[in-house]
Amino acid sequence: MGAIIYWLIIGLIAGIITGKVMHSPGRDWFSDMIVGILGAIVGGFVMQLLGFSFSAGFIYNILVAIFGAVVLTWLYRKVRAHA
């Protein structure tokens, strides 16, 4: 249960920061959290492929989640622009 709360907090923080970085229009906190959690998954996968560890700490996990969320937001915008 503690791990779920941990990832929800990281997802919310990462989603909010990504919204500011990518100048996303006002979304609600739930949408920000989903983007952040999906970003954490994508970012964690990429960092693992590059040989980085998951156990580097809270700030590292937030940075990885922000990286993944920014990449997801950028890809979403590119696909949507061509649709």
C-alpha positions as CSV (number, residue, x, y, z in Angstrom):
1,M,0.0,0.0,0.0
2,G,2.9,2.3,0.8
3,A,4.4,1.8,-2.7
4,I,1.1,2.8,-4.3
5,I,0.9,6.0,-2.4
6,Y,4.6,6.7,-3.1
7,W,4.0,6.4,-6.9
8,L,0.8,8.4,-6.7
9,I,2.7,11.3,-5.0
10,I,5.5,11.0,-7.6
11,G,3.0,10.9,-10.4
12,L,1.1,14.0,-9.2
13,I,4.3,16.0,-8.7
14,A,5.7,14.9,-12.1
15,G,2.4,15.6,-13.8
16,I,2.1,19.1,-12.4
17,I,5.7,20.0,-13.3
18,T,5.3,18.5,-16.8
19,G,2.1,20.6,-17.3
20,K,4.2,23.7,-16.4
21,V,7.2,22.7,-18.6
22,M,5.1,21.8,-21.6
23,H,2.6,24.7,-21.2
24,S,-0.3,22.3,-21.1
25,P,-3.7,23.9,-20.8
26,G,-5.3,23.6,-17.4
27,R,-5.9,20.0,-16.6
28,D,-7.2,18.6,-13.4
29,W,-5.0,17.0,-10.8
30,F,-6.1,13.5,-11.7
31,S,-5.1,14.0,-15.3
32,D,-1.8,15.4,-14.2
33,M,-1.2,12.4,-11.9
34,I,-2.0,9.9,-14.7
35,V,0.4,11.7,-17.1
36,G,3.0,11.6,-14.3
37,I,2.5,7.9,-13.5
38,L,2.7,7.0,-17.2
39,G,5.7,9.2,-17.5
40,A,7.3,7.4,-14.6
41,I,6.7,4.0,-16.3
42,V,8.2,5.3,-19.6
43,G,11.1,7.1,-18.0
44,G,11.9,4.1,-15.8
45,F,11.9,1.8,-18.8
46,V,14.2,4.1,-20.7
47,M,16.6,4.6,-17.7
48,Q,16.7,0.9,-17.1
49,L,17.7,0.3,-20.7
50,L,20.4,2.8,-20.2
51,G,21.6,0.9,-17.1
52,F,20.5,3.2,-14.3
53,S,19.1,2.0,-11.0
54,F,15.6,2.4,-9.7
55,S,16.8,2.8,-6.1
56,A,18.4,6.2,-6.5
57,G,16.0,8.1,-4.3
58,F,12.9,10.3,-4.3
59,I,14.3,13.2,-6.4
60,Y,15.7,10.9,-9.0
61,N,12.3,9.1,-9.3
62,I,10.6,12.5,-9.8
63,L,13.1,13.6,-12.4
64,V,12.7,10.3,-14.3
65,A,8.9,10.6,-14.2
66,I,9.1,14.2,-15.4
67,F,11.4,13.1,-18.3
68,G,9.0,10.3,-19.3
69,A,5.9,12.5,-19.0
70,V,7.5,15.2,-21.1
71,V,8.4,12.6,-23.8
72,L,4.8,11.3,-23.7
73,T,3.3,14.7,-24.0
74,W,5.6,15.6,-26.9
75,L,4.8,12.4,-28.7
76,Y,1.1,12.9,-28.1
77,R,1.2,16.4,-29.6
78,K,3.2,15.2,-32.6
79,V,0.7,12.4,-33.3
80,R,-2.3,14.6,-32.7
81,A,-0.9,17.3,-35.1
82,H,-0.7,14.8,-37.9
83,A,-4.1,13.3,-37.4
